[in-house]
Amino acid sequence: MKLPFIALILFLTFVYFEPAIFFPVLGQVRAAFIISILTLIAAVAGGAKLPKAIQNKLFILLFITVVLSLYLSPLPIRAENYTNLSYLYKAIALYFLVVIIISSKDYLVKFYYMTMGFGFVVSITTLLTFRAGIESLKGVDRGRDIGRMINYFGGMGDDSNEFGALMVALFPLPAVLIADEKSWIKKILFSIIALSFLLCITRSRSRGAFVGLLIIFTLLLWENRKKTGIIFISILMLTYTYFNTHQSFWDRITTLQSMETIEADRSALSRVLQNRQSIELIKRYPITGVGLGNFVQAKIYILKLIPVTEGELKGLVRYSAHNSYLGMGAETGVIGLLIFLLIIITSIWYCYSSERYFKTRDDLLLFYKISQSMRFGLIGFAFCMIFLSEQFNLMLYQFIAIAAVLKNLAEKEKASDTKFGNSSALVKKEHG
């Protein structure tokens, strides 16, 4: 499985760093798509098997539901619909690649650190280039949105809100490792990585990311409430972050105080309007939805909203749903929404149930930490999606895949315990 694992890592470099910016020919020949296909072929040829997981069936059901939403849509099919369908296909394909290839404890640990490492390269490079006034490789005009950070490499997180959500999902990976790490060198390294993610979140100026971060910090502090060292480190990081965050970030957060402050902010108001319009579309087409990728068209042709080209409401009709759940409900119907929610909830539960078992085994405590970080990351990202249209974000599907891998690993270890009469189980540690 060594070759498929290397190929999977190579594929993920396209996700995080978008090398086609440096080498346009890679985009022209669709290198990322070709690598994903070759990776799957290599994995199957190497004897890889699909592990049991309810997500496998749910993703197939979701894809079928989405396709049906297109052909049963009250609106004609356009090229943009197939583009959105390809986003879902890529996300589901990544899920299946990960669950098939990450089939051992060794590969899971390597994949975990690789994910953290890729995220750190993105965060630290973006922080340094942003501070130096160097624009992202995609050439985004920062003058249009002063102070909002995006992925320097132009890959996943090439939008400030998406970038903030990406950092929220990644933040628990190093954060959970700090608590029980014996090596002070590693403890400091993990703290630096966590701090870089934290600074990127505030510099994205994303309100959704701020809410997700609050949820994760609450979970982290609760899990480590009896560990004064971790609480002290957390306070230090938060203090440093607070004094190194531009006032404009806190100005954006204050718009969440009340409906009056929301309505006074054009960006916040637009989200409220999109939510209302999403709910109206769900009411009109609860079963089939209006079709994947038809949210804007449905507002114009079904809700009869007129695109405004000037004034305070300029462009609002052409905005996306800015809520992954309502967006899924409006475009794919209530069934599509329920399947999507069930996938996320099941994955969070998989992580939690795996944690409970791994915590009883001294030799599997690292996997307890991995499960915990995946759970926190999924919960944080799930809250971010209340404010963002990120239902096809590849980070989400990567984490869902790891949740399925962790559950499968826990089941294998439990079966091994039963087979050998619990002789492999070690004494349970006290974790505060």
Buried (B, 14 or more C-beta within 10 A) or exposed (E): BEBBBEBBBBBBBBBBBBBBBEEEEBBEEEBBBEBBEBBBEBBEEBEBEEBEBBBBEBBEBBBEBBBBBBEBBBBEBBEEBEEBBEBBBBBBBBBBBBBBBBBBBEBBBBBBBBBBEBBBBBBBBBBEBBEEEEBBBBEBEBEEEEBBBBBBBBBBBBBBBBBBBBBBBBBBBBBBBBBBBEEEEEBEBBBEBBBBBBBBBBBBBBBBBBBBBEBBBEBBBEBBEEBEEBBEBBEEBEEEBEEEBEEEBEEBBEBBEEEEEBEEBEEBBBBBBBBEBBBBBBEBBEEBBBBBBBBBBBBBBBEEBEEEEEEEBEEBBBBBBBBBBBBBBBBBBBBBBBBBBBBBEBBBBBBBBBBEBBBBBEEBBBBBBBBBBBBBBBBBBBBBBBBBBBBBBBBBBBBBBBBBBBBBBBBEBEEEBEEEEEEEBEEEEEEE
